[in-house]
Amino acid sequence: MAANVLVSARVPQAKKDASRGVLASLGANTSDLINSAFDYLLEKRELPAAAAPPRPSGEELDAFLAASTIDVDWGGDAPDGDYRAILRDGKRERYESLA
């Protein structure tokens, strides 16, 4: 059986305190966490990192935009559909009211 060694690390106290409850909910302790980290390092040959979410395809993005976009009836305020003109005019009116 391999001998165990003591590993020392500097960790912010708040991080250690916060992780204690998570580890307890998993039925684990700090030694289990450190051993798991070493196992991961030896297996993957890299440090654990949060996986980046997959980038949506063009079709998925188009579908999302279609599902989350609604047509707005601007009435006569934006006959060419340029909402920026409405915002610009509103800001101008507020600015001029301060003068």
CORWO-V158736 format. One record per backbone hydrogen bond with DSSP energy under -1.0 kcal/mol. CO is the residue of the C=O (numbers start at 1). NH is the residue of the N-H. E is the energy in kcal/mol with one decimal. If there is no record, write none. Layout:
co->(CO | CO)
nh->(NH | NH)
e->(E | E)
This chain:
co->(12 | 13 | 14 | 15 | 16 | 19 | 20 | 21 | 22 | 23 | 24 | 29 | 30 | 31 | 32 | 33 | 34 | 35 | 36 | 37 | 38 | 39 | 40 | 41 | 57 | 58 | 59 | 60 | 61 | 62 | 63 | 64 | 72 | 74 | 78 | 81 | 82 | 83 | 84 | 85 | 86 | 87 | 88 | 89 | 90 | 91 | 92 | 93 | 95)
nh->(16 | 17 | 18 | 19 | 20 | 23 | 24 | 25 | 26 | 28 | 27 | 33 | 34 | 35 | 36 | 37 | 38 | 39 | 40 | 41 | 42 | 43 | 44 | 45 | 61 | 62 | 63 | 64 | 65 | 66 | 67 | 68 | 74 | 77 | 81 | 83 | 85 | 87 | 88 | 89 | 90 | 91 | 92 | 93 | 94 | 95 | 96 | 97 | 98)
e->(-2.2 | -2.8 | -2.4 | -2.2 | -1.5 | -2.9 | -2.3 | -2.1 | -1.2 | -3.0 | -1.3 | -2.0 | -2.6 | -2.6 | -2.4 | -2.3 | -2.4 | -2.5 | -2.6 | -2.5 | -2.5 | -2.2 | -3.2 | -2.0 | -2.4 | -2.4 | -2.4 | -2.3 | -2.7 | -2.4 | -2.1 | -1.6 | -1.0 | -1.8 | -2.0 | -1.2 | -1.1 | -2.1 | -2.8 | -2.5 | -2.3 | -2.6 | -2.3 | -2.4 | -2.1 | -2.6 | -2.8 | -1.6 | -1.0)
